[in-house]
Amino acid sequence: QVQLVESGGGLVQAGGSLRLSCAASGSIFSINAMGWYRQAPGKQRELVAIISSDGSTNYADSVKGRFTISRDNAKNTEYLQMNSLKPEDTAVYYCNADVDGFDHWGQGTQVTVSS
């Protein structure tokens, strides 16, 4: 059984920063791509950022230059550093990981950006 546990969400003023973490635990041989998604009220879940096992990254246009995804393979953990936050970044953020060829999701963490 594999679990992804997120932390780091919260309430922040516009222009502020937050750092999300997502730790994978359980029966893990290898983790391939890891990513962050978000879902705002009334909207579909969307990709925020993704990082491959070799460290290459891709970002949604809306967060480029403001968010940075990273991972620590020794800790089976990924991070999302979010700077210059905007009210439109308000959403539930979910981490995702391809563990041994199977897709896993975290429980979600709320990020609220006040104007």
Number of C-alpha atoms within 10 A of each C-alpha: 6 14 17 21 18 22 16 15 18 14 14 18 14 17 14 14 17 17 16 21 20 27 19 23 14 9 11 13 7 13 18 16 19 28 26 25 19 22 19 16 9 6 9 9 15 14 18 24 23 24 21 17 14 9 14 11 16 15 19 13 9 11 17 12 11 14 20 20 24 20 20 11 14 6 10 17 20 24 22 23 15 20 17 15 23 20 15 13 20 20 21 18 26 25 30 23 28 17 18 12 11 10 13 15 21 19 14 22 20 18 22 20 20 16 11
